[in-house]
Amino acid sequence: MLSLYLSLAITAEPTKHEWKVDDVQRQAIVYASPPKDGVKPPAVFVFHGHGGTMQQAARSFRMHEHWSEAVVVYPQGLPTPGALTDPDGKRAGWEHTPTQKGGRDLKFFDAMLATLKDKYQIDPKRVYATGHSNGGGFTYLIFSQRQDVFAAIAPSSCGGAQHLRDAKPVPTFHIAGESDPLVKMTLQQRTIDAVKKLNQCESDGKDWAKHCKRYESKSGAPLITYIHAGDHKFAQESVPLIVKFFKEHVRKD
């Protein structure tokens, strides 16, 4: 309990940042502790699911508490038609293709990354992304479009195989619920298989942690699957393992 208390005690205060992207106001919550001993901090982008908010993502993931040294960004999506729900696009979400909304979310990411490099002096070789549901699918999408940015990714409860056809290997941590009624396990398994093929992984995984299998990779980009018995709800207990996985990977030139 003492170690948990100390961890929470040094968590940075949230700051809301705003950007104007193609004349549209965008915003995100950023947690950033002062750099230690001049070491450039890592950066983690956390994308909420369809209908979610940046505040909800911060409460659900709590990435800033589990990795207080990192600059953690919780961006806010815009009203977007959903792939499975909300066809009229009344709720906030993220693009499903690079051109669905003129690339507005990719441009937003570029603006955020530029600010992190300038204002927070982040380590460009330690940039990571995670997200749940629509945010997980966007994690796969944004990686496919910005392959020279990320050291590792951790999508949750989503598909994404279609984004990996022309991608290069990337260390991946995929979270899935066996009883997910919205994003069926069969769809997620296709994505997991696509990551295995992309990363040149071994067919059999080895136990890495509870619920986790690690698939070693000839390309140096392992896959870890976190498959639990639950439904579409985000598995909050996976976050410390995501952090552990991210810490193992630094992007190579």
Secondary structure, DSSP 8 states (H G I E B T S, - for coil): -HHHHHHHHT---EEEEEEEETTEEEEEEEE----STT----EEEEE--TT--HHHHHHHH-HHHH-TTSEEEEE--EE---SSS-TT--SEE--SSTTTTTTHHHHHHHHHHHHHHHHS---TT-EEEEEETHHHHHHHHHHHH-TTT-SEEEEES---GGG-TT-----EEEEEETT-SSS-HHHHHHHHHHHHHHHTB-SS-EEEETTEEEE-BTTS--EEEEEES--SS--GGGHHHHHHHHHT-----
